[in-house]
Amino acid sequence: MTELASARIRETIFSVLAQRGQPAVAEDEPLFSTGRLDSLAATEVLTMLEADFGIDLADEDFDILQIDTLRDIEALLSTRKAA
């Protein structure tokens, strides 16, 4: 994962959090399992990831908790980009 890609992920997540009155999070802080972000935010985040990183997350086995933290998002993108 490049620094530019990591920065883009953080920028997007922080923007979504700010729109919902939530503060920024650390790399390991949960986003969805704690309710900081809801299903509507999940759709927004997934759409951004697909558009910005050219990956398809339309997988019937996909669970939003796979991207519950910034680290999880980066790990998923690294795995999907390598595939």
PyMOL commands that set and color helices and strands:
alter all, ss='L'
color gray80, all
select helices_A, chain A and resi 3-19+39-53+64-67+70-82
alter helices_A, ss='H'
color red, helices_A
deselect
rebuild
show_as cartoon
